[in-house]
Amino acid sequence: MAQTVNISGKVTGSSTGEGIPGANVVVKGTTTGTITDGNGDYSLTAPSDGTLLISFVGFHSAEVAIAGRNVINVTLIEETIDLDEVVAIGYGVVKKRDLTGAVSSVKADDISRTTVPNAMQAMQARVPGLDIQQSNGQAGAGISLNLRGNRSISASNSPLILVDGIAYGSTLDINPSDIESMEVLKDASSTAIYGTRGANGVILITTKRGKEGVTKVNFNAYVSSNIPTHVPQMMYGEKEVQRLIDKSNYQADAVSGNWGASNLTVEQVLTEKLEDFTELDIYKDGSYTDWLDIVLQNGLTRNYEVSVSGGSQKTNFSLSLGTMYDEGLMKNDQMDRYNAKAVLDHKISGIFKAGTSLLFTYKDHDSRNSSVFGQALKMTTITHAYTGEGVLIPTPNPRYAAHCNPLLDEIEGNFAHNIESTRFFGNVYLDVTPVKNLVFKTIYALDRGNVRDGTYQDYQSVSRYQAPGTSYISSEYRNNTGYTWENTLNYNTSFGGSKHDVTALLGHSMAQSVTERTRTEGDAGKEHYYNSLFYDLSKIITETTTSGFTKSSLLSYFSRLNYKFNERYLLTASMRADGSSTLAKGNKWGYFPSLAAAWRINEEPFLANSRDWLTNLKFRASWGKSGNAAVDPYSTLTSLSNRILYYYLDGKDIPGNIPSTMGNEELTWETTTVLDFGIDFGIIDNRISGSIDYFSSKTDDLLYLKSAPASSVFPSVLANIGKTEGKGLEIALNTLAVNKKKFSWDINWSYSTFKDKITSLSEGVERNISGTTGQIVGEPVSIFYDFEADGNWNIGEFAQYKTEWEARHPGETIGYVSAYGAPGTIKIIDRNDDGRLDDEDKIVYNRSPKHIFGMNNTITLGDFSLSALVYARLGGMVSYDMNSQLNYETANWGDLDYWSPTNTDAKFPSPGAASTTHGSYGSALRYEKADYIKIKDVTLAYNLPSRVIQSIGINRIKLYGSLKNFFTFSKIDNYDPERGGSVSFPLAKQAVFGVNLEF
């Protein structure tokens, strides 16, 4: 048995020579260890023939043999961009230097710098090509993800998300603190290994696992005040009074034909009375009602997390618990989330290794009616929400009784929408290494989710008060079960004096998904069921019950070969075959190959003299195909409606079902082919590093509804007939600008631009428009198609225009709607000058951004650090719903620049103009440039000195505060373009304070 020795020493940083406080010093293969003091010194007792493992965040770990020594000083090398860093790829890992595809990484350190409920938000501004948007500030609100533009018309354009290699879906169920890294696979050579699911890119989430060494306990807590931001401004008080006067003057002028002659007084206009007050009373005493102020509130988020991890040479473990309470920006909008995670890895022998990873999530979400915010914006401020006795007034808008009080839902028992969900996601695996370098792995995963979604809307609630005036109850139960079993065989070897490196992968996967759903809903009459809410379905008078069951399976075989010669030339080839139960016989299988090559030119002898500054220079090229599993189960079959009709047969009424959708047995996958050219570079020990990628893609066999034959009873049938293509450029730049002893500054930049367009629809079809959206050959995938406004008609202007038009078109008659051309109404550009406004006069508004830019600055000064995250989204248009709602009686959408005889250059029409013109052309006012620049996050952190806290047994105490979404620069007043134009819950700016402790 080896003798023990007393060891002491110092751990220092390579660039500064200063001691590193809080570094971990552990005897390898044991739990014996210590941490360095405030000067970087340590001491411990260890076997004389043992090995020390030394590690600290931001430095490369080191292993040092003890060899009987009593004094061991260790120098750790600071991390910059580590080319030996391991990056997760499909069904394996690879060193960053050996990547042949386009892959971006976000590590745990990046995630820990921001406080977000959804892990995907931590990638915003950090991954080129990834567009992340949040549309509202509701508690538990989701986000949208788009990688490298739009490809599909009917199917999703969101990337595939996998957790520990298994398809996962909603990332809101994951505690961000449980994540070790997130890799984004962008080119087809990286995504083709996922076959029919990889066309929109792949995001690989790797969760934290235990590591050999001293057991660590980590506690993190933060609280956030969530404040509504960019709230639309109501036309408040005297401004609204003036609008009503201008509206009345306009309507009087329209009758007399003498524009500008009317001059009505306040007393003549404010004539309405409601309950115990009049409009004139409110005007005189100034007791206006700010509806947004009483509907909105400051929310609160509380988050607590604790984790324990550690391990020995044979067994590693990790446990974590988390709870989050997220309060929205309206009363009774809140979500509780509880997370638990357990991971165990155990080396059974030199051949066998087994482990498991278990995640559990419980969510309880009370959701508000999303229409309440829009209802508040329709209200007049020249009214009161309550009578003088404090009784809520159901319809407090004396000029428009259809506008009910948005506070109705806040009366206890009037409205409830509760979603309760549980999710278990777990896997077990076994690794077998029968011979050196050959590893067989089998993994079985189960994903089980249950949801209970219930709604109660009282007959006195916002949604039911006016129509139909009765109570409504619904209750839905859903459960989803997913099974995955995967088997892989990995082999790697080197030969030829280590000049040749080969890694081969063979794999087999079986996945099945089963979804069951039961929903009961109906009218509960004009009764008040406060105690019942949605749980007592017996209260329903007219009941409708529906149920559904879907089942789909995917069988896959895949392979990949990686070859490297002399550390310079790299080749990757892969193939996947997917067979799906959702497709008909003869079309069930799809095949997805890929090929990639890379040249590490900096390793060439002719650049030997540059190696002192040229750390990395690699050229990459890749080609591949991947698919989009866009075919819903049973889409190939003709379905029957559950509505029962009766047929008269043999003197009896026989019940029967009717066909509802036409099946198509020829349906197959959407297939995307991507060509990617990239450059990876690094200079001065990667103090400056980055990548540049250019890509082009073509997607074939798009799912598209084409017109059915005239003989068919169906108007259309789903078929694979469309095509799209896209191209783009991505740039990532990482710089460590300053790296001094007590001062460092690193800056990370990301930029992307892309264009997509539709190249084909069904035969003979160039355009498919429904309302203001649709598809046009040659135009982007995501568009608005609508008229273009050109200000407003002024007094006498339309008569002159009509005279000039008739002179250009002798014998023809102008054909605009009857009210068109009146002073103060919207002027629409007649692009083909034919005297009519129809589809030929509409233009394309591209919804997608042209440029996405991100910048992350981190400055460290002693024990302080300051980081700032900037995100910019430039180009593209947003349909701002508020601009088009001028036909409402109150039109109380904000401090609008509207037309009057003395304000003829206004952007918006007169509030008194005919509603028919607004109804026909008002949507042309919606479109605004969606450009914005946001300082998404500013965080200041302070690490208490180690010499202060180690005496009480704590390794680290970090205090931090953040300002999130406090600074937005946009051309749209009082609106955040990230919301996408909707009139619903505003986004929040957040003031965060937190503490992180490590024991």
Beta strands, then each sheet from edge to edge (+ up, - down):
strand 1: 4-13
strand 2: 24-27
strand 3: 33-35
strand 4: 41-47
strand 5: 51-55
strand 6: 62-65
strand 7: 74-76
strand 8: 86-89
strand 9: 92-95
strand 10: 103-107
strand 11: 130-133
strand 12: 144-147
strand 13: 160-163
strand 14: 166-167
strand 15: 179-185
strand 16: 202-207
strand 17: 213-228
strand 18: 273-274
strand 19: 277-278
strand 20: 299-311
strand 21: 315-327
strand 22: 334-347
strand 23: 352-366
strand 24: 415-435
strand 25: 438-457
strand 26: 472-495
strand 27: 500-523
strand 28: 542-565
strand 29: 569-580
strand 30: 589-600
strand 31: 614-628
strand 32: 639-649
strand 33: 652-661
strand 34: 670-683
strand 35: 688-707
strand 36: 716-739
strand 37: 743-760
strand 38: 767-770
strand 39: 773-776
strand 40: 783-786
strand 41: 789-792
strand 42: 826-828
strand 43: 843-846
strand 44: 851-861
strand 45: 864-874
strand 46: 877-879
strand 47: 927-929
strand 48: 932-943
strand 49: 956-970
strand 50: 988-998
sheet 1: 4+ 1- 7-
sheet 2: 3+ 2- 5+ 6-
sheet 3: 8+ 9-
sheet 4: 10+ 15- 16+ 13+ 14-
sheet 5: 11+ 12-
sheet 6: 17+ 20- 21+ 22- 23+ 24- 25+ 26- 27+ 28- 29+ 30- 31+ 34- 35+ 36- 37+ 44- 45+ 48- 49+ 50- 17+
sheet 7: 18+ 19-
sheet 8: 32+ 33-
sheet 9: 38+ 39-
sheet 10: 40+ 43-
sheet 11: 41+ 42-
sheet 12: 46+ 47-
end
